[in-house]
Structures are given as structure tokens and as C-alpha cells.
Amino acid sequence: MSTKPAFPLTRLGLLLLCAAWLLPGLVGHAPWKGGDGEHFVALWLWQQQGMPLQAELPPLYYWTATATAWLASPFLPLPDGARLASGIFVALALWFTARAAQALYGAEHRWAAVLVLLGCVGLLVRAHELNAHTAQFAAAAIALDGLARLPQGRRGGIQLALGMALLLLAGAAAEALLLGLLAMGLARLPAYRSPMARGALAWGSAGTLTFAAGWLAFLAVRQIPWAPALGLDRFLAFADLRPTYYFGILGWFAWPAWPLAAWAAYHGRRHWRTPALALPALVLAGLLLLYVLVARPSEAHGLLLLLPLALLGAWGLSSLRRGAANAMLWFSVMLFACIALLLWVYWSAHDLGTPARLAQRITKLGMTGVGELRPGALALGALVTLAWIGFLVNVKRSPLRPVLVWTGGLTFIWVLLLTLFQAPLDHRLSYASVAEALVARVPHGECVQTHQIRHEQRLLLIWHSGLSLVPADLDCRWLLVETRIRGAEPYVPDVWIKQWDGARPGDRSDRFHLYVRH
């Protein structure tokens, strides 16, 4: 593979592509329902406590998010400033994945690993939300790079210790233990039997054990429970195990990394005792076995699986057959062209009201401003579309081209989606509209008693409205009840008179009911 990137603008062009993938979506919207809102609530509570570590949360992400929110506070609201931490951790993961690919396969594979990782469908949304698991993602990438560089001497061991320490601070103690055991197993490979590699492993082990002992002692002195602080509570709820979850989602979650990784494993099967194949394959197998024991698994927990797949995928890309490369290339072009066309049809329905039936449908889904033309969104969307067409015309033939076109197309669709629909999506996915309805009806200074409202939802409503929403206070003159069955009416005593009911735009199940005491 050529050491020169395949993009016409060389390294600058690839950096711009990474920035176009990473930056849009980090700012400009309220906390959305789901993981974004849940992590924002955790961060908000974290900041309100006098001693943050008493929150029993792994601190690395929340330390960083607090710092980015404070630095950005003059020009960004708290959710946007805190969300920058996710961008920082993902950028670190990309950087150290590139370094690991260089250590394992050579300098010409650095950008291949970055492009394969950025092209993973499952990473796109999780990297752009408030997500504490991005800290684990970055820490694991640092540790993997350290493992790959152990044969090069002491620096590899020091970096391994750094990655392991960050994994502990990020609440991934089980993953750190797994990587530590794999490091001991790698010592049996010929490449790790040199005195330099063994010395580096000794440095890494000593540094990891020293930090782990100090961190556990600190938690014990502060009487902070180990299980939540180290992320071990994920492995303690045996009733909620779903052992096949990650095997079921990897097909789309890790696309296109897993087909490239599978080809690399097949093509390089004679080199199974070399770090190029053994290191990422063992890490992937170990993580899959470990995550069989995770209770309530989620996509965010599975981000670490993408790292070894991206490394193997970068290696497989260099030996991909021409027919497979062309198939991937044209599949990418056709797929993203169809998705772009679909987005523009939805934009026409939203801004122009045509086709009318689709406009009615998106109105029922809770999209606001249907029939109102937004010239700014139109101009930016057209510019993004033209940029993608120009990219396709100018991309040059090289082994990088298939994954470059895929990742460029995925980036184009993400930017186009946010350009055309970020404001309507923000209105639909956040609780701002519900909070506005409450503020319009509840006099300032009065409290609202809540019933059957989940903890995260209540705190998000407090954030948006500034009202005092309390779980139980019989002295409150107002009552807010939530129902989760479509069309259901809550049972409340006759002393309460309904003043309003509503939901997030387009939400047909979760509905809020506001009452005032007679």
C-alpha cells in the first residue's frame, strides 16, 4: 500500500474529513431522550454535589466534561460544552488507533485504521452524544497502542500503564483486567520474547498495579463503593443478562470493519503467531466473552469492540481483491445517494409541504414548522451535497478508496441530516416543549409534586423549566403525572383538577398530565 493517502488534498484533506465527521452534532441541541439525556443528568448532579466523587460514578469522563463545559461556558450552554468531552475522547481514540496500526502493520496503514473506525455505523451517534463510555473507548485505544509497542521498549510499557490507569478511572476495571491478562499471554509470542519487550511489560505491569492499589485505597478511604466506581456493577445483575446481544448487533454496528477484519483473519491465517493478527484477534475474542456477562448491555458498552475490528480491517484492506473493493465502492455510492435523495424528499415535505401525504406524516411524528421554508438550511444542504459530489469526482484510485468513499459518504449523510433537520429533531427529541408548557401554567415559585415520572425525565424537566419538581410533597398545589400506555388516563382523587396534558412531539406513549389542587 502506498504511504501517501488517497485523498487529493493528502493529509489535510483527510484531517478535514475527520473534522467533518466529528464536529457536527456535538453542539447546537438540548439533551435528547436516551443516553444523551441520561449522561447529562448524571453530569448535572455531579456538578451540584460538593464532593463529586461521592456520586459513585467513574470520574474520568465527568472530570473532562466539567472542564470542557467550564472552558466553553462564555459561548456555549452546559450540555453543548460538556458534549465536547465526547469529541475529545473520540479524537484520542482515533489518534492512538492510528498509532497502533502503524506499530502492527506499518506507517501506510495509519489512515486505513482511522477511516475504518470512522466508517463503523455504530460509532456515529454514540460519538456525538454525552456518553461516558467514550472515555473507556479512548483509554482502551491507548492501552492497545501500548500493547502493540511493547516490543519497541519501555515507552510501550509506560503507555500501557497509562491506558490501564485511564480505564480504571473510566469505570472499565474488567476490561483493564482482561487486557492485563492478554498482555501476559502475548509474552508467549516470539515478537514479545525479547528482553526489551519483557522489560517494557514489567514497566507496564508495575505502573498499572501501583496506580490500581492507590486508586482502590483512595476509594476505600473515601468510603466509595468499589462496584459502581470501577464499573463492576454491570456484571452483578445476573437476572438481566443477554449473552447474545453483541453477537446480534455486530452485523450493522461494526460495518464495514467486520467484513474487512474477517478477510484479514482469513488472508493472514498463516501469521496467527504474529502480533499483527494475534493481538487484535485475542482482544476481540476476550471482549466478546467478557461482554456475555454484562447485564443490560447497550450499544454504548460495545464501543470497545470496534477498536480491534478497525485494526484488523485496516490490515485486510491492503489485501482486498479488486472485485470486492469495487463492490464496496459502488455499494457505498449507491447507498448514500439513495439516502441523500430520501433526505431531500423529506426536506421538501417539511419545508415545502409537498408531497402532501408525507408532510402530514411527519407532522404526526412531531416535526414542527412543516410548510415553512428555511433558506439557510436549503443553502447549506445544497453546499454539502455539492461537496460530496465533488469528493466522489476527485477521489483517486488506491487501496484506500473503498473505505474512503464509505466513510466520506457516511459523513456526508450525517452532516446533511443535521443541516436539514437538526432544529426539528431537537424539538422532537428533547423535553423542552413539555417544560415550556409547564412554565406557561405553573406560577413562578410554586412547587410541583410528581408521580410515576422517571428520575432522568424529572431532572431534565427541571433543567429546561427551572421549576421545582419534587418526587413527593403533599404541600404542593400542583401535580404532574406520567402515563406510559397510549390513551391511558391516570387515576387521581377528585381534589385534583386537570389543567393540561401533552407529550414530547410525536411521542404517542409517554404522556404528562398536569393538575392543580381544587
Helices and strands as residue ranges (DSSP letters): H 10-22, H 35-48, G 52-55, H 59-72, H 78-105, G 107-109, H 110-119, H 121-126, H 133-148, G 150-152, H 154-169, H 173-186, G 190-192, H 195-221, H 226-230, G 232-235, G 238-240, H 245-253, H 257-267, G 269-271, H 275-291, G 300-305, H 306-317, H 322-347, I 348-352, H 356-364, H 375-394, H 401-429, H 432-441, E 447-451, H 455-465, E 468-470, E 478-483, E 496-502, E 511-517
